[in-house]
Amino acid sequence: MSFFKLKYIYMAQFDVMISFSLIFNLLLVLYIYYAYNITEIIPSYVETKKFRNKISLELNNVKSIVSLGSYTSILDFKYFKGFV
């Protein structure tokens, strides 16, 4: 019985050390996570956004060319319809 009392008495002094250790590990993991995000994820997101903007501009150009081609084909159809 005295062994268990002794164990609980000495265990109390490690609670503070364990708490500080857990908090330190948590802060370390958060620091590594945010450092990884700043160096890897955020630049990748910015590059992806630039790439998507570039693609959307190209698609707008293609849409305008296709629209222009459709318009000219309609004009051609109307023009040739009179001769048929």
C-alpha positions in Angstrom: 0.0 0.0 0.0 2.8 2.4 0.8 4.3 1.8 -2.7 1.2 3.1 -4.4 1.1 6.2 -2.2 4.7 6.8 -3.0 4.1 6.4 -6.7 1.2 8.9 -6.7 3.2 11.4 -4.6 6.2 11.3 -7.0 4.0 11.3 -10.1 2.6 14.7 -9.4 5.9 16.5 -10.1 6.0 15.1 -13.6 2.6 16.5 -14.6 4.1 19.9 -15.2 7.0 18.5 -17.2 4.7 16.4 -19.3 2.4 19.4 -19.9 5.3 21.6 -21.0 6.6 18.8 -23.2 3.3 18.3 -24.9 2.9 22.1 -25.4 6.4 22.3 -26.8 5.7 19.4 -29.2 2.5 21.0 -30.3 4.2 24.4 -31.0 7.0 22.6 -32.9 4.6 20.7 -35.1 2.6 23.9 -35.8 5.8 25.7 -36.7 6.9 23.0 -39.1 3.4 22.9 -40.6 3.2 26.6 -41.2 6.8 26.8 -42.4 6.0 24.0 -44.9 2.8 25.9 -46.0 4.8 29.1 -46.5 7.5 27.5 -48.6 5.5 24.9 -50.5 1.7 25.2 -50.5 1.3 29.0 -50.9 3.7 29.4 -53.9 2.0 26.4 -55.5 -1.4 28.0 -55.0 -0.2 31.3 -56.5 1.3 29.6 -59.5 -1.9 27.6 -60.0 -3.9 30.8 -59.8 -1.7 32.4 -62.4 -1.9 29.3 -64.6 -5.7 29.3 -64.3 -5.9 33.0 -65.2 -3.7 32.4 -68.2 -5.9 29.4 -69.3 -9.1 31.5 -68.8 -7.6 34.3 -71.0 -6.7 31.7 -73.7 -10.2 30.2 -73.5 -11.7 33.7 -73.9 -9.6 34.2 -77.0 -10.7 30.8 -78.4 -14.3 31.6 -77.6 -14.1 34.9 -79.5 -12.4 33.2 -82.5 -15.0 30.4 -82.5 -17.8 33.0 -82.2 -16.2 35.0 -85.1 -15.9 31.8 -87.1 -19.5 30.9 -86.5 -20.6 34.4 -87.5 -18.6 34.3 -90.7 -20.0 30.9 -91.5 -23.5 32.2 -91.0 -22.7 35.1 -93.3 -21.3 32.7 -95.9 -24.4 30.5 -95.6 -26.7 33.5 -96.2 -24.5 34.7 -99.0 -24.5 31.3 -100.8 -28.2 30.7 -100.1 -29.2 33.4 -102.6 -27.3 31.5 -105.4 -28.9 28.1 -104.7 
